[in-house]
Amino acid sequence: MDMNNRRKPLVADRQTRIAQIRSEIAAGTYETPARLEAAIDSFLETQFAQGRQVRGGKTSADGSKVEFLE
């Protein structure tokens, strides 16, 4: 099997997904509270991995502030 033949469906799937996301963003339905929470958690985990210390709650559900100590 040729590598290019296997890659074409992946590209088409990716382009379809990108178009879907763009239409959700335009409609204002892409950013949900769950997605925002996941993005914040991912960001904070990245900051921990870089050696930063965080004081305070990391969830936005309780309205707590996050303070970075360098």
BANU-649842 format. One record per residue (C-alpha): residue number from 1; x, z, y. Coordinates in Angstrom, 3 decimals, padded with zeros to 6 digits, always signed. Example, Ala and Ser with C-alpha at 12.3 -4.5 7.8 and 13.67 -1.06 7.14 Angstrom:
BANU-649842
resi/x/z/y
1/+012.300/+007.800/-004.500 .
2/+013.670/+007.140/-001.060 .
This chain:
BANU-649842
resi/x/z/y
1/+000.000/+000.000/+000.000 .
2/+001.276/-000.925/+003.434 .
3/+001.809/+001.969/+005.869 .
4/+000.061/+000.049/+008.659 .
5/-003.105/-000.280/+006.559 .
6/-003.278/+003.503/+006.090 .
7/-002.646/+004.187/+009.753 .
8/-005.433/+001.995/+011.171 .
9/-008.351/+004.241/+010.053 .
10/-006.580/+007.275/+011.524 .
11/-006.174/+005.518/+014.872 .
12/-009.819/+004.453/+014.860 .
13/-010.939/+007.998/+013.985 .
14/-008.753/+009.394/+016.748 .
15/-010.098/+006.932/+019.306 .
16/-013.653/+007.783/+018.272 .
17/-012.925/+011.510/+018.651 .
18/-011.316/+011.002/+022.057 .
19/-014.356/+009.028/+023.243 .
20/-016.648/+011.797/+021.972 .
21/-014.657/+014.498/+023.782 .
22/-014.595/+012.486/+027.007 .
23/-018.371/+012.054/+026.916 .
24/-018.846/+015.801/+026.248 .
25/-016.582/+016.640/+029.199 .
26/-018.528/+014.224/+031.438 .
27/-021.814/+015.800/+030.296 .
28/-020.471/+019.318/+030.879 .
29/-020.973/+020.378/+027.255 .
30/-017.373/+020.459/+026.007 .
31/-016.272/+023.808/+027.428 .
32/-018.218/+026.435/+025.539 .
33/-017.546/+030.188/+025.709 .
34/-016.131/+030.068/+022.164 .
35/-013.727/+027.244/+023.047 .
36/-012.595/+028.999/+026.220 .
37/-012.027/+032.221/+024.275 .
38/-009.989/+030.330/+021.664 .
39/-007.917/+028.666/+024.395 .
40/-007.214/+032.019/+026.055 .
41/-006.247/+033.573/+022.712 .
42/-003.959/+030.646/+021.931 .
43/-002.339/+030.888/+025.363 .
44/-001.727/+034.611/+024.991 .
45/-000.305/+034.194/+021.488 .
46/+002.099/+031.605/+022.901 .
47/+003.151/+034.057/+025.586 .
48/+003.793/+036.742/+022.959 .
49/+005.936/+034.288/+021.003 .
50/+008.057/+033.705/+024.104 .
51/+008.932/+037.399/+024.260 .
52/+006.578/+038.441/+027.040 .
53/+004.788/+041.734/+026.812 .
54/+001.123/+041.988/+027.728 .
55/-000.604/+045.138/+028.901 .
56/-004.397/+045.326/+028.876 .
57/-007.126/+043.609/+026.889 .
58/-006.664/+040.008/+025.940 .
59/-010.331/+039.166/+025.574 .
60/-012.422/+038.130/+028.502 .
61/-015.631/+039.457/+026.953 .
62/-015.084/+042.936/+028.404 .
63/-013.849/+041.631/+031.755 .
64/-010.465/+043.305/+031.435 .
65/-007.499/+041.913/+033.295 .
66/-004.341/+040.743/+031.561 .
67/-001.088/+041.804/+033.143 .
68/+002.178/+040.104/+032.243 .
69/+005.345/+042.173/+032.334 .
70/+008.553/+040.165/+032.660 .
